[in-house]
Amino acid sequence: MEAVKLGSATVGLKNETYAVLVALKRAASELSSHQKKITLIDEHVGISISGLTADARHLSRFMRAQCQVYRFNNDGAIPVCRLMSLVAQRLQSGTQRYDRRPVGVGLLVAGYDDQGPHIYNACPSANVLDCQAMAIGARSQSARSFLEKHLNTIKICSTEDLILNGLRALRDTLTTESDLCPKVSVDTLNNGHGGSINALNKKLQAKIKT
């Protein structure tokens, strides 16, 4: 759990039609590139990580394999709740066997299926929580406080406002008044399709600062 708290912050939230992941990218130095925080697992599932990147790669490979097996056997996308059940079993094995250790990464999982959009929080302890909005990582309590305060608005807001609320929540985790835009990555999921927003438009950039 401590590894998750030391990782850079990430936020997941959903309204009636969209699930959104917003992550703060961290660079080891000014000369290095930012680490990738958000990964697409399948057409309808994406994850954002906080913690050990090696453990995150291991879990993402497992999740991709489960999606492919289900698609091969059933000719369709795996329901998000079923995928999370398999992830929980995988995480649990690391807490029970003497020859393994618990993973050092927390996941925010965004997905879309017949039941609508989903946001799940998967913890190293194998707890999997179905959330309306969630934040994990360093100083994420500030982001969670923002999300709790605006939870009723988040449920019914537009897609642009949903992204904006995620960015504002992420802004609250910063220790200094620095520009958030170059450090952030955003992914959206809707009706089985994922999309990455690589550059925030000027309208969103202006609204983040208000």
C-alpha positions in Angstrom: 0.0 0.0 0.0 2.9 2.4 0.7 4.1 2.0 -2.9 0.7 3.2 -4.1 0.9 6.2 -1.9 4.3 7.1 -3.2 3.3 6.9 -6.9 2.0 9.9 -8.8 -1.7 10.7 -8.5 -4.4 9.5 -10.8 -8.1 10.1 -10.9 -11.0 8.1 -12.3 -14.6 9.3 -12.6 -17.8 8.6 -14.6 -21.1 10.1 -15.5 -24.1 8.4 -17.2 -22.3 7.7 -20.5 -18.6 8.2 -20.1 -15.8 6.9 -17.9 -12.7 9.1 -17.7 -9.1 8.5 -16.4 -6.8 11.4 -15.7 -3.2 10.8 -14.6 -0.3 12.9 -13.6 2.8 11.9 -15.5 6.1 12.0 -13.7 9.6 12.2 -15.1 12.7 11.0 -13.3 14.6 14.1 -14.4 14.3 17.0 -16.7 16.2 15.0 -19.4 14.0 12.0 -19.3 10.5 11.5 -20.8 7.4 11.1 -18.8 6.3 7.6 -17.7 3.2 6.2 -19.3 0.4 6.1 -16.7 -2.7 5.1 -18.7 -2.9 1.9 -20.7 -5.7 0.5 -22.9 -6.3 -3.2 -22.1 -9.1 -3.9 -24.6 -11.5 -1.9 -26.7 -13.7 -1.3 -23.6 -11.2 -1.3 -20.7 -8.4 1.0 -19.7 -6.3 1.3 -16.6 -4.3 4.0 -14.8 -1.6 3.0 -12.3 0.1 4.3 -9.2 3.0 2.4 -7.8 5.6 0.0 -9.2 5.5 0.0 -13.0 6.9 -3.5 -13.3 3.9 -4.9 -11.3 1.6 -2.8 -13.4 3.0 -4.4 -16.6 2.5 -7.8 -15.1 -1.2 -7.2 -14.2 -1.9 -5.5 -17.6 -0.6 -8.6 -19.4 -2.8 -10.8 -17.3 -5.8 -8.6 -18.0 -5.2 -8.5 -21.7 -4.9 -12.3 -21.7 -8.2 -12.7 -19.9 -9.9 -10.3 -22.4 -8.5 -12.3 -25.3 -9.5 -15.7 -23.9 -13.1 -14.5 -23.2 -13.4 -12.9 -26.7 -12.1 -16.2 -28.3 -14.5 -18.4 -26.4 -17.6 -16.1 -26.4 -17.1 -13.9 -29.4 -17.6 -10.8 -27.4 -16.0 -8.4 -24.9 -15.7 -9.6 -21.3 -18.0 -7.8 -18.8 -16.0 -5.4 -16.7 -17.2 -6.9 -13.4 -16.1 -10.4 -14.5 -12.7 -9.1 -15.4 -12.3 -7.4 -12.1 -13.3 -10.6 -10.3 -10.4 -12.3 -12.1 -8.0 -9.5 -11.1 -9.1 -9.7 -7.5 -8.3 -13.5 -7.5 -4.9 -12.8 -9.0 -4.1 -10.1 -6.4 -5.4 -12.4 -3.6 -2.9 -15.1 -4.5 0.0 -12.8 -3.7 -1.3 -12.2 -0.2 -1.7 -16.0 0.6 1.3 -17.8 -0.8 4.7 -17.8 0.8 6.5 -17.8 -2.5 4.9 -14.6 -3.7 4.5 -11.0 -2.4 1.5 -8.6 -2.7 1.8 -6.4 -5.8 3.1 -2.8 -5.2 0.7 -1.0 -7.5 -2.8 0.3 -7.3 -5.1 0.4 -10.4 -8.0 2.6 -11.4 -9.9 0.6 -14.1 -12.3 2.4 -16.4 -14.6 0.3 -18.5 -17.8 0.3 -20.6 -20.2 -2.6 -21.2 -23.9 -3.4 -21.4 -24.4 -2.0 -17.8 -22.9 1.3 -18.7 -19.6 3.0 -17.7 -17.6 1.6 -14.7 -14.8 2.9 -12.5 -13.0 0.3 -10.3 -10.2 0.7 -7.7 -8.1 -2.4 -7.3 -5.8 -2.4 -4.2 -2.7 -4.5 -3.5 -4.8 -6.1 -0.6 -7.1 -7.6 -3.3 -9.9 -5.3 -2.4 -11.8 -4.2 -5.6 -14.2 -1.3 -5.2 -16.8 -0.1 -7.6 -16.7 3.7 -7.5 -18.4 6.7 -9.0 -15.2 8.7 -8.6 -11.8 7.8 -7.1 -8.3 9.0 -6.7 -5.1 7.2 -5.7 -1.4 8.0 -5.4 0.6 10.7 -3.6 -1.5 13.4 -1.9 -4.6 11.8 -3.4 -6.7 12.7 -0.3 -6.9 16.3 -1.6 -8.3 14.9 -4.9 -10.8 12.7 -3.1 -12.0 15.6 -1.0 -12.7 17.5 -4.2 -14.5 14.6 -5.8 -16.7 14.0 -2.7 -17.6 17.7 -2.7 -18.7 17.6 -6.3 -20.0 14.1 -6.5 -23.6 15.0 -7.3 -22.5 17.3 -10.1 -20.1 14.6 -11.5 -23.0 12.1 -11.9 -25.0 14.4 -14.4 -22.3 16.6 -16.0 -21.3 16.7 -19.6 -18.2 14.9 -20.9 -16.1 18.1 -21.0 -17.1 19.0 -17.5 -16.3 15.4 -16.4 -12.8 15.7 -17.8 -12.5 19.2 -16.2 -13.5 17.9 -12.8 -10.9 15.2 -13.1 -8.2 17.7 -14.0 -9.2 20.0 -11.1 -9.1 17.1 -8.6 -5.7 16.2 -9.9 -4.6 19.8 -9.6 -5.3 19.7 -5.9 -2.6 17.0 -5.5 0.2 19.3 -6.7 2.5 20.8 -4.1 3.3 23.9 -6.2 1.3 26.2 -8.5 2.8 24.7 -11.6 1.2 24.3 -15.0 -0.7 21.0 -15.0 -1.3 20.7 -18.8 2.1 19.4 -19.9 2.1 16.8 -17.1 -1.3 15.2 -17.6 -2.7 12.4 -19.7 -6.5 11.8 -20.2 -8.4 8.8 -21.6 -12.1 8.5 -22.1 -14.3 5.4 -22.6 -17.8 5.3 -24.1 -19.9 2.6 -25.7 -17.0 0.2 -26.0 -14.5 2.6 -27.5 -11.5 4.2 -25.8 -9.9 7.5 -26.8 -6.8 9.2 -25.7 -6.6 13.0 -25.4 -3.0 13.9 -26.0 -3.3 17.7 -25.9 -5.8 19.7 -24.0 -7.6 22.3 -26.0 -7.2 26.0 -24.9 -10.7 26.1 -23.6 -10.0 23.3 -21.1 -6.6 24.8 -20.2 -8.2 28.1 -19.3 -10.9 26.4 -17.2 -8.5 24.4 -15.2 -7.0 27.6 -13.7 -10.4 28.9 -12.6 
